[in-house]
Amino acid sequence: MTGQPAIEAFEDMQTLRHLNLHNNLAFKKYFVRNSSIEEGAAVEFPNLFTLNISSLNLGNFCRKLSIKNLRSLDLSKNTFTTIPKYCLPKNSMAYSLHLSENKIKSISKDSFDTHHQYWLADLSFNNIVSFELGSLRHQTFMVELRLQGNQLTNLNSGYPTFPLKLITIDLQSNPWSCGCNLVETILALNPHNKLIKCDEPATFENFSVTELAARDNFTCRPQLCNPPHRILLSFVGDQMVELPCPIIASNITYWSFMSQELQVSKATLPDGVSVLPHNSLLIANVTPKTTGLYTCWGENGAGRTRFTIELLVEEIREDIAESSNLTIMLAKSFSDTLPCGKSLAANNIISHILFILMLAIGLLYNVTFSGIF
């Protein structure tokens, strides 16, 4: 072949099974999406098994690939900052995807396209600081994930609906900060991953997760929320409200109340407010006097976990409400849940709901509810 290389020469080879163009910059222009290429035009290799186009500096502008029989695609060292969903083959069988040594920083729950299936995903030696395990929920064929050599400090599985133990995940050489969330997540994964070492805190440096979990003095403070979703606010009849205490504690949980009027926190709850056997709070008669901050907490040797609910009840004159365009939502029609599985952080607002509550006694109250922990 003389002159400039042409990708068409390879596309026309029906018996071609393996093509290695690693660091072959003469072919770069055929794999870069630009204005000179017809929109949607794909590079087609009908019978190719393996394609290596690593080290071509494709950036995020790779051209669409059509390879139905693909078994392995190597896109390493191409300065990608995200998984290049646009150019990956959609109608192929499951294959191995190699994206090591790019510049990917995070993997969110939507980073993997639902039409792409991989046996292996190699994301090693990027600069990944955040990886959502929920991103793997559609990967029904995946058996191996490589995340070694990134900048991960934590890993939270939340409440996955797919079997993580079937996937071998390489987590070596990351600056892990070992705490309860990380230890619990690693122990829920394939046993191969229990050998990772802690970098922080200093007291756990060089401990493996297995060693850490086995220590008699390693305990986790009470966790927030179980199962995956907890009802934030529920009504009993027209005037009673039940507030949850979504803290998982082996011992007793406590409630305190801060009145909006007095701005004083006290362990004594207002009249008509009581703690139910399952630790929820029941407000028997919602009125403006029940406005305030309701805090429940649980504690053990590892620390204290708090959950604060702010309830704001304001009386609205009925004649004003009737003459306005306010939308009235009956209490029994309202529902909302607390998404669980997030790391605990003090004073992090979880939700905020604003609605109009009409009580049986004929008064209208504007009720604002929010949860912080």
N, C-alpha and C positions, 0 to 999 in steps of 0.2 A: 504494500500500500504506500503510495507516494503522496506528497503534499500534506495538507492539514488533515488530521484524523477526523473521521465523520462517525457520529454515533449510529447513523443509519446502517452502517456496515455490520455492527453488532446486532442491531434489532432484526436484521434480515437473516441472521444465522439461526435457523430453527433447531439445530442440535446443540447450541451453546447452553451450557449448564452453569458455569462458574465464570464470573468476570471480576477481576481485581484491578481497580483504577486508583488505588491508594496513592495519594500525593501526585497524581498525574494531572497537572494543571492544564494541560492541553485540552482536556475533556471538560473542564469546569463549566464552560459556557453552555454546554448541553444540559446541565443540571441546575442552572440558575434561572429563576423566573424573571423575565424582563419584558419590556414593551415590544421587542422584536419577535417574541414567541406568541402565537395565537392563544387567546385566553382559553384555559381549560385543556390545552394540548398536553398530552402525557407522553413520557418516555416509556415505550412498551417493549417488554422482553417476555414473550409468551411462554417460553419454556425454561427460563432461568431459575436456578435453585439458590445461588448465593451471589450477592452484589456487594462489593466493597468500594465505596466512594468516600472514604475517610480522608481527612487532611486536604480538602479542596476549598476550605474557607467559604462555605456556602452561605453562612449567616442564617438569617431567617427567611431567605428568599429561594428556597429550593423548589424545583419544578415537580409537578405531580408525576408519580410513578405508577405504572400498571404492570404488575408481575403476579399472575394468578398462582403460579407454582412456587412462590418464594419460600425459602426455608431460613435464610439468614440475610439481614441487611445491616451493613456497618456504616454508620454515619458519625463515627467518632472524630474528634478534633475538627469540628466544622463551625465553631463559635456560635452554636445555637443557644439562645437564652430561654427557650421553651421547647417542649416536645413538638416537633414540626408536623402537626396533624395534617396540614394541607397536602403535603407531598407524599405521605405514607400510603401504600397500597391498601384499598378498602375491601376489595373482593378476593383477596388471597386467603389461603389457609393460615392457621396460626404459625408464626415464625419467630425467630430470635432477632431482637432489635438491640443494636449496640450504639449507645449515645455517650460513651465515656469521654472524659476530658473535653467537654463543651463548657458553656458558661451558664448552665441552668441553675437558678437560685431557689425555686420553690416548685412543689408539686401539689396542686389543689385537687379537689374532688373531681373536677372536670378536665384535668390535664390529659387523660387518656380518652380517645374517641371511642364511643360504644361500638363502632364498626371495625375497630382494629383489635386483633387478638394476638397475644404473644405467648410463646413458651417461656422465653427468657427476656427480661428487660435489664439492660446494663446501663445504669446511671452513675457508675462509679467515677470518682475524681472530677466531679463538677464543683459547684459551690453551693450545694443545696443546704439551706438552713431550716427549711420547713417541708415536711412530707406528710400528707394526709393519707392514712391507710385506706380511707374510704374511696380513694381514687382507683383502687383495685377491684371495686365491686363488680365490674363487668368483665373482668379477666378470668373467664371460666377455665382457660387452658394453662394459665401461668403456673409454673413449678419453681421458678427461680427469679429472684430480684436482687440486683447488686447495687448497694448503696454505700459501699466502703469508700473512704477517702473524701467524704464531704464535710460539712460544718454543722451536722445535726447535734443538738444538745438534748433534745427531748423527742419523744414519740408517743402519741396518744392514740390508741385504737378506738376510743369512744365505745360504741356498742355495735360492732360490725355484724352484718347479716350474712356474711359469707365465711367459709372456713379458712382462717389465716394460717392454721397449722399445716396446711397442704403446701404452702409456699415457703421455700427456703430463702431467707433474706440475709444477705451478708451486710452486717452493720459495723464491721471492724473499722478502726482508724477514724472515728468521729469523736469530737470533744464532749462526751456524754456528761450531763449533769444528773447524777443519780438521785432520784427522789421516788416517792410512791408511785406517781403516774408512770414513770419510765419502767420501774421494776415490775409493776403489774402488767404493763403492756408486753414487755419482753417475755415474761413467763407465760403469756397467752399465745406466743408465737411458736414457730418450729423450734425444738430444743437446740438446734445448731446455734442459735443466737444468744444463748445464755452465757457464753464465754466473753462477751464484750466487757471491756474495762471502763471503770468510772474515772473521769478527769476531775470532777467536782462533786460535792464539796471536798475540801482538803482532808476531812476525816475519813472519806471513803475512797480516796485516790488509790488507783491500781487494784481496787477490789473488783471482782467479777460480779455480775448481777446475781449469779447463783449463790456466791458467798454472802453477798449482802442480804439476800432474802432469807438465808438460813441463820443470820445472827439473831440471838435472843433479844438484843436491845434495839433491833430495827423495827419500828412500828410506824404506821401511817396515821396521821390525824384523821378524824371522821370525814368520810367522803360525802360529797353532795350528790344526791339524787340517784335513785334506782327504783324502777326500771328506766329504760331510755327516755321516757317522757313522763313528767309528773304534772298533774293538773295544778295550775297556779291558783285558781280562785273558783270556788263553786258555791252555789246558792242553795239553801234549804228553804223552800217556800219563797215568800216574797220579801221577808225582812231579815232572815238569818244568813250569815255568810260564814263559810268555812275556809280558813287559811291553812296551807300546809306547812309542815316543817320537814323539808326534803333532805334531811341529814341522816346518813346511815351511821348509827352509833350503837355500840353494844350496851352502853349504860344509859342512864336517863338523860333526856334533853330538857332544856330550860327555856322559858319565855320571859321577856321583859317588855315593857310598854313605855313609850315616850309621848306624852301628850303634846299636841301642837300648841295648845294654849299655855301650858306651864313650862314647856321646854325642859322638863325634868324626867329623867329616866328612872323607872322604879320597877321592882320585881312584882309588885302587886298589880294585877290586871284590873281594868275598869269593871264596874258592875255589869253583869250580863255577859261577861266574857269568860269562857272556861276552856280548859285543856281536855281534849278527848283522849280516850285510851291509846289511840294510834298517834298521839303527839300533835295532831292538828289543833288549831284554835277555832273555837266556835263563838261567833259574835251573835248573840240572840236577837239583838235589835239594832240594826244599822241606823245611826243618826249622826248629825254633825259632831256630837260629843265623842264618838268613837274614832274620830280623825286622829291620826298619829302614826308613829313608827312601831311596828311589832317585830321584835327580834327573837329568833330561837337560836340556840347553840348547843353543840355537843363538844366534849373535850376528852382527851386521854393524855397519856404521857408524851405524845408527839406534838400536841398543840390543840388549838380550838378552831372550830369551823362555825361561822355565823351565817345566818340567812335573815335578811331584814326585808320586811314588807312595809311599804308606805301606803297607807289608806287615807285618801282625802275625800271627805263627804261634805258637800256644800248644798245648802237648801236653795231651791229656785222657786220663786213665786209662780203658782200655777197659771195665773192670768198672763204672765209674761211668756211662759212656755207655750201657751196656746196661741199667742199672737205672733210667735216667731216661727222660723223654719227649722227648729230643732228636731232631729230624728230621735224618737224614743225607742230604746231597746229594752225589752223586758229582761229582768235578771235571769230567768230560766233559759233565755235564748243565748246567753253569753257563755263562751268557753275559750280557754287558752291553756297552753301547756308550756312547761319549762324544758328546753332541750338540755339533755344531760351529757356527761362525758367530757365536759370542758375542764380545763385546769382551773384551780381555785385562785382567785385574785380578789383581795379586799376591795369593796366599793365598786365592783364592776357591774354596771347596769345590765340586767338580763332582759327585761322587757318593760314595756310601758303601754298601758291600755287606758283609753279614755272612752267612757260611754255614759249614757243617761239611764239611771235606774228609777223606775216608778214603783213606789211602795204601795202596799194595800191601803194604807191610811190616807192616801190621796195626795201626799206631799211628793214633790219631785226633788231628787237629790242628784247632783252631779258628782259622780264617784271616779276618782283617779286612783289607779292602782299600779304600783311598780315593785319589782323585786330586785334587791341588791344583795351581794354576798361577798 
